[in-house]
Each structure stands twice: as C-alpha cells, then as structure tokens.
Amino acid sequence: MSIAPKTAAFLAGGVALVGIGAMTIATLTRPAADLFAACRNGAVAGGASTIGGPFELVDETGKTVTNTDVITGPTLVYFGYTFCPDVCPLDLTRNAEATYQLDEQGYDVTPVFISVDAERDTPEVLAEFTDIMHPRMIGLTGSAEQIKAASQAYKTYYSVQTPGDPYTLIDHSTQSYLMLPEYGFVDFFSHNDSADLVAEKMACYLEAAEQA
C-alpha cells in the first residue's frame, strides 16, 4: 500500500522533530566540560564533590575558625600531627617547598596543617611547628569531635595506636588536598609526589582557574 505524499511529508517531519528533540535532550544532559581536565592526576572515587566541606577548628592563636575563614584562596590541606616521626615532616616540607616554587611564579598559596592529635597538639605547639615549615602555613587543631568532623569531611583516616600514652603514634592518611574557594576540592597529591610535581600540577589548576 502506498502512502499519500502529504502523509509521507507529515511522517518525515515528525521523525525530524523527534530527532531534533533527542539531540536537544542529549545536549542539555551532557556533562559540562571539566575546566581542569588537563591537570587532574586521576578520578576521585565517589567524585570530587565528596571531598571537603564545612569544619570548625582552632587556629594557632586559640581562635575558633571555620573553613571559610581558612580557605580564602588556593589552599593545600594536609592532616597529620607534630609528634609524627617521619611522614608528616617530609610531606609538610614538600608542601612548603612547592609553595615557595609557586611564590616565584606569582601564585599565592596557603599551606594548611590540620592536626589529628587533639591531646598533644595545642595551638602553641602548632604555631612553633608551622613557623618552621613555612611562614604562611596555618596550623589547626581542636577537640576530638571537631577534628573527627573535619577528617570525615575530607575522607581522611587516622587512628591512635595507644590511647592515653603520651608517646603514642597515630596512623593516618597522607594525601594533600588542593582546595580553591570557587570550586572546592580539585585534586590531591600523594606522599610520593615530589615538590616539583606538586608545584607544576598546582600551577596548572591555578592557571586554568584564572582563564575561566
């Protein structure tokens, strides 16, 4: 059976409209281009939006501060403790060196050290420790509850080996998190990443953010 010319034209038009509609829906639902795609180390399990969030801690002067008080520009966040015998000093020295390199490139980055040792890391202890590392490094501590909440927000891990022992060690994760106020968490760096690599990667993110 043949189809009348008007009917065929109507059907063809309907198919075209359906096709245009599907293309429109696909365009609207397509994820936006990743501004930092060229800079990323790799995908973050659960997505970047799951890392970071509000916290309330105590700074080196004894003042209670929030994440918005601390993360006012490009910030490199690390969780550890001052009594750490090896990993923390190495990681924080690396972060400080990367920050100095970025200073030379005209980027103002703030290294932040959040202690997971509520018992021993008082504001005074942190002030002395961070001043050795970098003049702009901010040390944060707080109650056990405040520290736990901050750690959970950043999906970090820590565990006191011998609670109550003044010489106890603390197992903890060693990632450093790059935070930008406008975008939140954008990437992390591992213990094995060099200062040169961290500075190079951070410069990539900061340049991309400036061009957005």
Backbone as a ProteinNet text record, in pm:
[ID]
protein_1_A
[PRIMARY]
MSIAPKTAAFLAGGVALVGIGAMTIATLTRPAADLFAACRNGAVAGGASTIGGPFELVDETGKTVTNTDVITGPTLVYFGYTFCPDVCPLDLTRNAEATYQLDEQGYDVTPVFISVDAERDTPEVLAEFTDIMHPRMIGLTGSAEQIKAASQAYKTYYSVQTPGDPYTLIDHSTQSYLMLPEYGFVDFFSHNDSADLVAEKMACYLEAAEQA
[TERTIARY]
85.2	0	88.8	62.4	142.6	91.6	181.6	146.8	131.9	25	-0.3	113.7	145.7	257.4	246.2	124.2	108	135.7	87	109.8	257.3	326.2	469.5	545.8	507.9	576	553.4	428.6	396.1	478.6	489.6	566	714.5	765.1	905.9	933	838.2	854.1	851.7	764.5	756.5	885.2	942.5	1068.7	1178.2	1178.1	1279.7	1266.7	1140.3	1119.5	1164.8	1133.2	1177.6	1329.2	1395.4	1541	1598.3	1538.8	1585	1563.8	1447.8	1419.5	1520.8	1555	1652.8	1788.8	1825.1	1953.5	1955.4	1840.5	1832.3	1847.3	1776.3	1784.8	1927.5	1990.6	2127.5	2221.2	2197.9	2283	2263.9	2137.4	2108.3	2160.5	2162.4	2203.4	2350.8	2422.1	2562.7	2640.4	2731.4	2805.1	2890.2	2900.2	2979.3	3126.4	3199.1	3341.3	3412.9	3506.8	3582.9	3690.4	3679.2	3772.5	3915.7	3931.9	4064.3	4104.9	4040.9	4065.3	4212.4	4279.9	4419.4	4514.5	4465.4	4552.3	4538.8	4430.2	4398	4494.6	4521.3	4601	4521.2	4390.3	4304.1	4169.2	4080	3945.3	3946.4	3852.9	3836.6	3716.9	3735.3	3625.8	3510.2	3392.5	3275.5	3257.3	3361.6	3351.7	3416.2	3464.9	3535	3446.8	3317	3227.1	3215.4	3265	3254.9	3369.2	3468.6	3585	3572.6	3598.6	3592.8	3454.6	3445.2	3318.3	3339.8	3232.4	3244.3	3322	3400.6	3463.1	3477	3491.3	3515.8	3630.2	3740.9	3861.2	3920.1	4035.2	4101.8	4237.2	4265.1	4391.9	4504.4	4618.9	4738.8	4729.3	4634.9	4618.1	4514.1	4451.7	4346.2	4208.1	4199	4071.4	3998	3866.6	3785.1	3761.3	3789.4	3774.7	3696.8	3642.9	3571.5	3646.9	3599.3	3662.4	3663.4	3558.4	3553.9	3652.9	3690.8	3792.5	3931.6	3951.7	4083.6	4106.5	4008.6	4024.5	3972.7	4055.2	4018.2	4086.2	4174.4	4245.7	4293.7	4380.4	4433.5	4497.5	4456.2	4497.3	4535.9	4646	4692.1	4676.4	4581.4	4542.3	4602.5	4661.1	4721.7	4682.1	4650.3	4616.3	4733.5	4777.2	4884.8	4898.6	5020.2	5040.4	5187.5	5215.6	5352.2	5447.7	5398	5483.5	5515.3	5463.3	5488.5	5639.3	5698.2	5844.1	5902.8	5824.5	5886	5797.3	5680.4	5598.9	5553.2	5497.9	5443.7	5550	5665.4	5767.2	5808.2	5817.6	5854.4	5746.3	5621.7	5511.5	5495.2	5505.2	5486.5	5603.6	5723.7	5838.6	5820.6	5771.8	5742.2	5637.8	5530	5425.6	5479.5	5566.1	5625.7	5714.2	5793.8	5880.4	5798.8	5689.7	5601.8	5541.8	5507.1	5451.5	5553.7	5678.9	5785.2	5803.5	5796.7	5809.7	5695.5	5575.5	5460.7	5469.9	5529.5	5554	5635.3	5736.9	5824.3	5750.3	5639.9	5559.7	5445.8	5435.9	5332.9	5202.7	5202	5081.4	5090.2	4988.1	4984.9	4903	4972.3	4908.3	4931.2	4828.8	4839.9	4846.1	4956.6	4960.7	4893.3	4807.3	4733.2	4763.5	4788.9	4818.1	4711.5	4626.9	4521.7	4568.7	4584.1	4631.5	4520.4	4559.5	4466.3	4497.4	4579.9	4624.8	4569.9	4445.6	4379.6	4447	4512.8	4572.1	4701.6	4789.4	4922.3	4938.9	4865.2	4885.3	4799.3	4850.5	4785.8	4814.8	4743	4772.5	4918.1	4975.1	5113.5	5210.9	5185.9	5271.7	5264.8	5144.2	5127	5194	5183.7	5244.1	5394.2	5458.8	5603.6	5638.6	5559.4	5586.6	5569	5458.1	5431.2	5522.8	5566.1	5658.4	5789.8	5828.2	5949.9	5930	5810	5781.7	5769.4	5683.2	5658.2	5590.6	5629.9	5572.8	5422.5	5369	5224.9	5147	5215.5	5144.2	5054.5	4929.1	4831	4814.2	4830.3	4808	4671.2	4599.8	4465.7	4454.9	4390.5	4364.5	4220.8	4188.8	4052.9	4023.8	3900.3	3859.2	3860	3853.2	3849.1	3730.3	3617.9	3497.2	3515.8	3576.3	3598.8	3694.2	3800.5	3898	3835.6	3757.3	3691.3	3598.9	3524	3430.8	3506.9	3618.8	3698.6	3757.4	3807.3	3863.7	3758.7	3640	3533	3494.3	3496	3460.9	3558.9	3685.6	3788.4	3816.8	3737.8	3750.7	3891.3	3948.7	4079.7	4063.5	4174.9	4175.3	4283	4252.2	4355.3	4311.6	4410.2	4381.8	4496.2	4463.8	4564.1	4600.9	4730	4772.6	4753	4792.4	4781.4	4720.4	4587.5	4522.5	4571	4597.7	4643.9	4794	4866	5012.1	5066.1	5141.9	5192.1	5290.7	5337.7	5432.7	5371.6	5241	5176.6	5196.3	5198.9	5198.2	5054.8	5030.8	4897.4	4906.6	4834.9	4825.4	4733.1	4771.2	4685.9	4713.5	4617.4	4634.4	4727.4	4785.4	4891.5	4866.7	4742.7	4715.3	4716.9	4755.6	4744.4	4637.7	4546.6	4429.2	4437.7	4426.5	4422.9	4279.2	4257.2	4124.5	4124.5	4023.3	4004.1	3868.3	3860.6	3734.4	3616.4	3640.1	3530.6	3486	3574.5	3546.4	3550.2	3598.5	3613.1	3734.3	3722.4	3831.2	3849.8	3975.8	4000.2	4094.5	4186.8	4275.9	4354.2	4420.4	4503.5	4641.1	4736.8	4872.7	4911.7	4985.5	5022.1	5157.5	5190.2	5316.4	5437	5426.2	5540.7	5557.7	5465.1	5477.1	5583.6	5667.8	5775.7	5724.7	5805.6	5769.3	5755.1	5843.4	5836	5704.6	5663.3	5538.6	5418.6	5417.4	5306.2	5295.1	5407.3	5405.4	5357.9	5404.7	5366.2	5215.5	5163.4	5021.4	4935.6	4977.5	4901.2	4900.4	5011.9	5018.3	4920.6	4907.9	4812.6	4670.2	4632.5	4498.3	4476.9	4575.2	4558.9	4551	4628.1	4621.2	4485.1	4435.7	4305.1	4194.2	4203.7	4102.8	4106.1	4226.1	4238.2	4176.6	4185.2	4136	3987.4	3926.2	3784.1	3695.1
-118.4	0	123.4	218.2	340.6	444.3	537.8	645	773.4	846.1	971.6	1068.6	1155.1	1249.5	1334.5	1385.7	1470.5	1391.2	1263.9	1179	1150	1121.1	1092.9	1213.4	1331.5	1453.3	1476.2	1448.4	1466.2	1372.9	1245.7	1148	1184.1	1228.8	1267.7	1384.8	1478.9	1594	1551.7	1454.3	1406.3	1339.9	1257.7	1191.1	1293.6	1399.3	1503.8	1574.2	1603	1670.4	1584.2	1452.9	1361.1	1360.5	1359.4	1359.8	1486.1	1601.1	1728.1	1730.2	1676.5	1672	1587.4	1472	1383.9	1450	1522.7	1592.8	1701.3	1770.6	1878	1822.1	1710.7	1647.1	1600.8	1540.6	1492.6	1607.8	1723.5	1840.5	1893.2	1897.6	1951.3	1861.6	1730.6	1637.2	1601.2	1647.4	1617.3	1690.4	1624.6	1692	1805.3	1912.1	2026.4	1986.7	2057.5	2029.1	2053	1966.8	1977.4	2083.3	2192	2302.8	2259.2	2158.5	2116.3	1980.2	1936.6	1801.9	1779.1	1880.6	1863.9	1857.6	1890.8	1898.8	1780	1706.1	1607.1	1489.8	1441.9	1320.7	1197.2	1199.9	1085.8	1106.8	1011.5	1023.6	1001.8	1068.4	1053.5	963.3	858.5	766.5	843.3	830.5	899.7	1039.1	1091.5	1224.2	1329.8	1436.2	1542.1	1611	1615	1686.6	1618.8	1496.3	1425.1	1462.2	1536.3	1572.3	1717	1740.1	1875.1	1908.4	2023.8	2063.9	2150.5	2188.5	2276.4	2211.3	2292.7	2247	2365.5	2333.3	2434	2383.7	2456.9	2415.6	2534.6	2514.1	2619	2647.5	2775.3	2808.4	2826.5	2868.8	2878.5	2985.3	3077.8	3182.4	3145.3	3028.6	2986.4	3030.7	3091.5	3140.4	3030.5	3020.5	2925.1	2979	2897.2	2937.8	2830.9	2870.2	2777.5	2763.2	2673.5	2653.3	2780.2	2862.3	2985.6	3090.2	3080.9	3170.2	3130.8	3002.1	2948.8	2940	2887.6	2866.6	2989.7	3092.2	3218.2	3234.7	3144.6	3142.9	3001.8	2981.2	2846.9	2791.6	2673.6	2617.8	2471.3	2433.4	2294.4	2239	2146	2096.6	1959	1944	1816.9	1783.5	1655.9	1607.3	1525.3	1556.3	1481.5	1521.9	1511.8	1553.5	1585	1674	1723.9	1619.9	1520.6	1417	1306.9	1320.2	1222.2	1214.6	1094.4	1083.4	1099	1077	1078.4	1131.9	1071.9	1103.5	1249.2	1296	1433.1	1539.2	1534.2	1634.5	1634.1	1514.7	1505.1	1564.4	1528.3	1578.1	1729.1	1779.6	1922.7	2003.5	1948.6	2014.3	2019	1908.3	1904.3	2009.5	2019.2	2117.7	2259.7	2282.6	2415.1	2449.5	2353.1	2375.9	2405.4	2330.9	2357.2	2497.1	2538.5	2672.4	2779.4	2759.6	2854.5	2863.4	2748.9	2749.4	2827.8	2812	2883.7	3033.2	3067.3	3208.7	3273.2	3202.9	3255.3	3272.6	3197.8	3209.2	3309.1	3370	3471.1	3417	3292.3	3232.7	3231	3282.9	3292	3175.1	3073	2951.6	2942.8	2899.2	2883.5	2735.8	2689.1	2551.5	2544.1	2444.7	2427.7	2289.7	2286.5	2161.8	2140.7	2040.3	2007.6	1889.5	1912.1	1806	1706.6	1579.7	1474	1431.7	1512.6	1481.2	1585.8	1566	1663.8	1676.3	1570.8	1570.7	1651.8	1633.4	1693.4	1820.9	1834.3	1948.8	2068.1	2142.7	2265.6	2375	2485.5	2596.5	2641.8	2645.7	2689.1	2592.8	2464.2	2362.9	2376.3	2394.8	2407.6	2533	2643.1	2768.2	2753	2691	2670.5	2577.8	2472.9	2373.6	2432.1	2500.9	2552.1	2667.8	2746	2856.5	2804.7	2685.7	2623.9	2581.6	2535	2481.4	2590	2687.8	2795.6	2910.8	3034.4	3148.4	3165.4	3113.1	3125.7	3001.2	2895.7	2772.6	2795.2	2753	2766.6	2632.2	2631.3	2509.9	2512.9	2403	2393.6	2271	2287	2177.4	2190.6	2129.8	2139.2	2024.1	2012.8	1899.6	1773.1	1659.2	1532.2	1528.6	1585.4	1585.8	1676.1	1792.1	1884.2	1825.3	1763.1	1702.2	1586.2	1506.3	1393.4	1442.7	1549	1602.5	1653.9	1723.2	1773.4	1658.1	1556.4	1439.6	1368.3	1354.4	1289.2	1370.1	1502.9	1587.5	1566.7	1541.6	1523.8	1376.9	1288.9	1144.3	1094.1	1147.6	1100.5	997.1	931.4	825.4	854.9	829.6	831.9	743.4	689.2	600.8	607.3	640.4	646.1	504	471.4	334.4	296.5	387.1	356.6	476	484.2	597.7	614.8	738.1	766.2	765.1	707.9	703.8	835.9	912.5	1042	1030	910.2	889.7	809.4	796.2	711.9	765.1	673.5	708.7	707.8	775.3	782.3	742.2	638.8	601.5	702.1	747.2	844.3	843.1	890.8	902.7	1020	1023	1119.6	1203.4	1210.7	1292.7	1441.5	1522.3	1667.7	1711.7	1797.8	1833.2	1977.2	1994.9	2129.4	2178.7	2289.4	2348	2488.2	2518.7	2652.3	2703.1	2823.8	2872.6	2864.8	2894.2	2896.5	2757.5	2657.6	2524.4	2414.5	2444.2	2341.2	2254.5	2125.4	2031.5	2009.4	2016.2	1990.7	1873.5	1846	1730.9	1703.5	1588.9	1554.2	1510.7	1513.7	1469.6	1363.7	1264	1153.5	1178.9	1094.5	1105.6	1099	1023.2	1002.3	1112	1206	1314	1414.2	1454	1546.6	1690.2	1777.7	1919.6	1978.8	1938	1989.1	1949.6	1823.7	1776.8	1848.7	1862.4	1929.8	2074.6	2143.3	2281.8	2291.3	2199.8	2200.2	2177.5	2077.6	2046.2	2161.1	2216.4	2325.6	2446.9	2476.1	2587.7	2566.9	2441.7	2410	2445.4	2405.2	2435	2585	2653.2	2795.8	2874.9	2834.6	2900	2876.2	2752.4	2720.8	2801.3	2815.2	2892.4	3039.1	3092.1	3232.3	3257	3158	3173.1	3142.1	3090.9	3052.5	3176.1
0	0	0	-89.9	-99.3	-1.3	39	131.3	52.6	78.4	9	33.9	-62.5	-46.2	79.6	112.5	230.8	358.1	357	474.9	494	383.9	391	442.8	396	440.5	589.1	635.1	775.8	862.5	818.7	893.9	898	783.8	778.2	870.9	873.9	963.1	1108.3	1139.8	1278.1	1320.1	1230.3	1259.9	1283.4	1200.5	1214.8	1348.1	1388.5	1516.3	1632.5	1622.3	1726.8	1735.5	1617.9	1615.8	1676.9	1642.9	1698.6	1848.8	1892.7	2035.8	2110.1	2050.7	2114.9	2123.1	2015	2015.7	2121.9	2138.2	2237.5	2378.4	2404.8	2536.1	2563.3	2462.1	2479.5	2510.9	2442.6	2466.4	2607.4	2652.4	2784.3	2895.7	2871.6	2976.7	2968.3	2864.1	2850.9	2960	3031.8	3138.7	3085	3163.1	3122	3114.5	3029	3014.4	3146.4	3177.5	3300.7	3281	3354.3	3342.8	3369.1	3457.3	3499.6	3443.6	3336.8	3283.8	3250.9	3198.8	3157.4	3276	3395	3512.5	3605.9	3598.2	3700.5	3704	3825.6	3843.6	3804.7	3830.1	3801.9	3866	3846.8	3900.9	4051.7	4119.1	4263.4	4289.1	4366.8	4396.6	4460.1	4401.4	4453.4	4398	4328.2	4270.4	4358.6	4293.6	4365.9	4468.4	4443	4533.7	4669.5	4682.7	4811	4905.7	4857.8	4938.6	4985.2	5113.1	5167.1	5220.6	5283.7	5341.3	5463.7	5530.7	5647.2	5761.2	5829.7	5953.8	6048.9	6176	6279.4	6364.5	6364	6434.8	6510.1	6570.7	6648.5	6584.9	6558.9	6493.6	6594.9	6546	6629.2	6738.8	6723.3	6824.1	6928.1	6910.8	7002.2	6958.4	6840.7	6789.3	6713.9	6735.2	6659.6	6520.2	6420.2	6280.6	6204.2	6090.8	6003.6	5872.5	5789.4	5659	5575.2	5585.2	5505.8	5557.3	5683	5736.6	5687.8	5666.8	5634.4	5484.3	5411.8	5267.3	5195	5188.3	5123.4	4987.5	4954.5	4827.6	4802.6	4703.6	4679.9	4807.4	4848.5	4977.4	4962.3	5025	5022.9	5164.3	5181.4	5313.3	5339.3	5459.4	5497.6	5641.3	5666.2	5800.1	5855.1	5977.9	6039.4	6185.1	6241	6379.6	6402.3	6497.1	6512.9	6569.1	6642.8	6700.6	6599.1	6479.6	6373.4	6347.4	6351.9	6343.3	6204	6099.1	5966.5	5854.8	5834.5	5717.6	5717	5827.7	5831.6	5803.2	5868.9	5837.2	5690.2	5631.9	5491.1	5401.6	5427.2	5345	5357.8	5480	5501.4	5446.6	5454.9	5392.8	5242.1	5184.2	5040.3	5003.4	5082.1	5054.2	5064.8	5164.1	5180.1	5060.9	5014.6	4900	4773.8	4754.5	4639.5	4648.7	4769.7	4789.4	4755.1	4794.9	4760.5	4608.7	4541.9	4396	4331.7	4384.8	4330.4	4361.7	4476.7	4507.3	4395.2	4348.9	4242.9	4111.6	4094.2	3972	3987.4	4104.7	4126	4180.9	4228.4	4284.7	4437.4	4500.7	4647.1	4702.5	4749.4	4801	4951.5	5024.6	5168.9	5206.1	5264.4	5314.1	5451.6	5470.3	5595.3	5653.4	5782.6	5853.2	5960.3	5941.6	6038.4	6122.9	6252.5	6340.7	6372.6	6379	6421	6564.4	6633.4	6769.2	6865.8	6909.1	6996.1	7131.4	7176.9	7310	7317.3	7221.4	7229.9	7147.9	7039.8	6951.3	6993	7087.2	7131.3	7028.2	7032.5	6941.1	6949.1	7070.5	7087.7	7019.6	7034.1	6970.8	6819.2	6766.6	6622.2	6569.3	6643.7	6599.1	6580.4	6677.5	6668.6	6552.6	6535	6430.9	6291	6267.4	6133	6096.3	6195	6166.2	6110.2	6150.8	6098.8	5954	5922.9	5789.6	5683.7	5708.9	5611.7	5684.6	5658.7	5732.1	5712.7	5603.5	5580.3	5620.5	5662.4	5695.9	5817	5805.6	5913.1	5982.3	6113.5	6190.4	6256.2	6247.7	6305.4	6394.8	6507.7	6599.2	6648.2	6761.4	6813.7	6907.1	6943.7	7026.6	6942.5	7009.1	6936.5	6840.9	6882.6	6799.2	6677	6697.3	6585.5	6483.6	6531.7	6441.5	6364.7	6431.6	6365.1	6255.1	6281.2	6181	6059	6081.8	5969.9	5889.6	5959.3	5892.4	5807.9	5860.1	5784.6	5661.9	5674.3	5560.4	5444.9	5479.1	5376.4	5345.3	5404	5380	5415.6	5524.1	5567.9	5678.4	5709	5810.7	5913.8	6041.8	6145	6261	6330.9	6442.5	6543	6668.2	6773.8	6813.6	6806.9	6835.3	6982.2	7074.1	7216.7	7289.1	7293.2	7359.3	7503.1	7541.2	7676.2	7692.8	7597.7	7602.5	7547.1	7625.1	7577.9	7462.6	7433.4	7324.6	7209	7209.8	7109.3	6968.1	6873.8	6732.4	6682.9	6572	6513.8	6366.9	6330.3	6188.9	6119.8	6000.9	5932	5781.7	5706	5561.9	5532.4	5412.5	5384	5258.6	5212.9	5096.4	5132.2	5035.3	5046.3	4946.5	4990.8	4911	4862.1	4731.3	4674.3	4673.7	4744.9	4756	4694.1	4615.6	4560.3	4608.1	4662.7	4720.4	4624.4	4496.6	4399.5	4356.6	4371.3	4318.6	4424.7	4543.4	4645.6	4616.7	4645.7	4621.3	4472.1	4425.2	4282.8	4258.3	4352.8	4332.6	4461.5	4463.4	4578.2	4529.8	4622.6	4593.4	4696.2	4650.7	4738.5	4803.1	4898.1	4972	4878.8	4770.3	4681.1	4577	4567.2	4469.4	4514.7	4423.5	4455.8	4463.8	4522.7	4530.2	4390.3	4299.7	4162	4096.2	4115.5	4055.8	4116.8	4248.4	4315.5	4267.2	4259.3	4213.2	4068.5	3984.6	3843.5	3828.5	3900.4	3891.6	3945.8	4058.4	4117.2	4025.3	3962.4	3868.5	3752.7	3709	3601.7	3643.4	3765.1	3815.1	3831.5	3885.7	3912	3781.9	3682.7	3551.9	3487.2	3496.7	3439.1	3508	3639.2	3712.7	3674.1	3649.8	3610.7	3472.9	3384.5	3247.6	3234.9	3341.5	3333.2	3317.5
[MASK]
++++++++++++++++++++++++++++++++++++++++++++++++++++++++++++++++++++++++++++++++++++++++++++++++++++++++++++++++++++++++++++++++++++++++++++++++++++++++++++++++++++++++++++++++++++++++++++++++++++++++++++++++++++

